[in-house]
């Protein structure tokens, strides 16, 4: 079976400039490490957090079939790579489901993490983890 959807993004400016999706969305980017970075710009850390949070929660909603509300938050930290050179992301995803016990949340988390395409991409990464937590919408 062929691809169900395809997109393409390009960046010709590095971390200070623009990233673009095809002929559509253009996103201004700036390094979070640069002093005085453009507050209107985004960065790879934010984009990764948005992508995984959206994918996990969309998958959770599919798994629970609308029977309960779910919430996902993702934190992304930039660390010096060990061993170097460069940097690495440390990423944590937190899933909660309204009215779920901790055991139910863990079961849901396992099903969601196994199905989410972004989770599959990150599978096996030593610095990416998923966690269940009590339900809260922030």
Secondary structure, 3 states (H helix, E strand, C coil): CCCCCCCCEEECCCCCEEEEECCCCEEEECCCCCCCCCCCCECHHHHHHHHHHHHHHHHHHHHHCCCCCEEEEEEEEEEECCCCCCEEEEEEEEEEECCCCHHHHHHHHHHHHHHCHHHHHHCCCCCEEEEECCCCCC
